[in-house]
Amino acid sequence: MENENVSRAEEIKIQANEAFKAHKYGQAIDLYTHAIELNSQNAVYWANRAFAHTKLEEYGSAIQDATKAIEVDPRYSKGYYRRGAAYLAMGKFKEALKDFQQVKKICPNDPDATKKLKECEKAVMKLKFEEAISVPESERHSVADSIDYRSIGTSPRSSFMPTQVGIAAVAVAFVAALAMILGAAAATKVAAVVVVVLGTWWWGGSAEVEPQYSGAKIEGDVVTLDFVKKMMEDFKNQKCLHKRYAFQIVLQMREMLQVQPSLVDINVPDGSHFTVCGDVHGQFYDLLNIFELNGLPSEENPYLFNGDFVDRGSFSVEVILTLFALKCMCPSAIYLARGNHESKSMNKIYGFEGEVKSKLSEAFVELFAEVFCYLPLAHVINQKVFVVHGGLFSVDGVKLSDIKAIDRFCEPPEEGLMCELLWSDPQPFPGRGPSKRGVGLCFGADVTKNFLQDNNLDLIVRSHEVKDEGYEIEHDGKLITVFSAPNYCDQMGNKGAYIRFEAPDLKPNIVTFAAVPHPDVKPMAYANNFLRMFQ
């Protein structure tokens, strides 16, 4: 009987591998699970299931499975490899480094293991350097204070000089300190690098509007529909928006979001409609398709985009500037919620930071990071529909007033209400369980029911998860997941969806759509070099 189980498990593993190759990762997980039930002492099954979990961004589950593979066979290098990759995807570079060191120890002559270990060591060194030079939160100043977009184009470099002079002074002090510690020779080498980097940044980051610039322009302080349409058409043709106007859009958004509460109430008058979209993840051409299908945002056609505007897709700058410009044009036409990818740690790994540096400048990296901290955490439509990126909480009795009271002006913490709003996921069974992602938690239909009853609500709409049909209705019809990035990362084959609510009954009308072609720029093109090695 035992030999039969082992043979059957191998057959099922082969089926699981085929499902994996076809990008049917959920099916692959189910098949690997069946194989494990028949033979739990095969480390390959655990490691393969860990890999499938990684593809679904279920990094917590991937770490658990890879750890089990290591327990079954401590000499199985792929167990450490899979766990290291999952730690890396979560931004836990130090933990990842330990696992890749173990891979190198088991496979000393494997060039791939050597390459990944070196890249991981670089990432950890960079992290330590950033920690060493970081400024305490209490001493930080807003990068926006050093940018006056109105002066750009009137006096050379006027909007950048204070910041650059300050950074140059810091650089001089840094080199002087190195001279004392390392000696003049070493300090001279570092100084040469600093001069090159500062010189490139000082002169290369000009935001002057050149006479030959033919792209979209904002006349005065008002972002108009004509400007937005011209900008979107330019983006569609892979043209860039001038930094001067990009600064204006992002700074105006900053002013607008600063005064909003953490929980925003939306009123949809009787006879009117309202559209909720899920994750877009830098898929600009699919965003254009949503507007083609459902109309541009306006007072008569308002939208809520429910977080994760950026990362993964390689047109994140175009997506975020379009959404921000539409909000500047007409604040009541579009609402924006924060997702877990509107954060420094995610942007550093999954592409947005690299894309911003490539298409705009270093200054925009800090500016976007700051503005993302001002995004509201949740919305309530007509006091009946609760819309949040992630999900619900590890404790009962949370009221809407508790969410409104959250001090959101920070990077997302690793626990607490704000973390759970951005990271949690529903589960098919009652109660609460550990997160598949390693952050937040999973919650059942009973948790959803209690939250709705406690707050006199009818429905929860959330995003955060890829769904084959673009949406999924769960928890006795009381929770809908909506995801608006079709064929996610150019490989998942899923549809996208959005939800259109009609007042006063707010019955959800779900519309699905397929992916549209985009220029030949691969997802994750700007992502962390080390992470791209695992794609």
C-alpha angles and dihedrals in degrees: 000000000000092000090050090054092049092050093045091049090055091051091051091047089057090052089048091052090053091050089050092051088052089054090247092135098162090053090046091054091052091050094046088050090055090049090050091051089056096042118010093172096074109098092197092067092053093046093047091050088049089056091051090050089052090055089055090048090246092139096160091057090044091055091049093050094045090049089053090051089054091049090052093047117009090189094055102111096195090064090063091039094055093044092048091051091051092049089049092052088054091051093249095136097163093055090045091052092057091054094048090049087056091049089053090048092053094041105030094165098046107114092199091055090048092050094050093046091053092049090048091050089052091051092051092047090050090049092051090049092050090049091050095053098036118123118231113258092244091057098046121113125204114261085218089070090069096048124081106175091186090067095050108108094022103070124020114260091341095139095051108038099089092053095044095046089051093049091046089054091050090049091053090050090048092053091046090053090050090052090057093047104035103021133252097287096057092041091053091056091050090046090056091054091047091051092052093047095045092044092052092048095043096052100023098057098065116153096191114136102238118217090239093055106118100174131106115311132195112221108215118324100320122097105211133196090246090056092048092050092048091047092050091049090050090050090049088056090048094252121143130238113237114259091236091064093038088056090049093052096047094044092049088050089052091055092047097048096044092073097046121101123243089249114043123202115216123199118205111189120227111276092025130105137220130199126214120197128189132211116341097177100194095308095138097170091054088050089055088051091055089055090046091053099039106022132253118296114270139146088273093043107037125179139196116206106202104213139279095084092155144041132058095038113077098226096066094126090056091048097049096044090049093050092044092048091051089052091050090048094052119359093197092051096069137022124197128203128194119252129193089262092061089086139096096243094053094041091052092056107031103048113267095102092050092045093050091051090049099045102030123005145278091269090064092057092066092038094054091045090055095046091049088060089060095055114113117252100220145000135213119208115211091335089288112076119059113203121192134153100235121010151255139328146279090233133053125236100046109158130201087248089061090055091047089053095056113119096226099174095109144066110288112275122228094244142017134060097312093050092049094048089057101037114027126108135200120250129203096237131063127270127019133305140179117288119262086216098053091243128079118358145267119254133196136224091269090059090050092048093050093048092050092048093046091054101035092243131145106203145014120216117191138160129192098112134081111239124192093229094036091255143039131202113214144159097051092312093304097108130050125187113205123189121183104188106093119203086013112220088359091281115065097077092213127145122240124232145189131192123230116200123198118205137259098024094032092209106174115244107193119206120192128198140179129241120272127215120273135187116285097270110125123228113263090025090141097035128123107295092231094052092050088060089069098048 
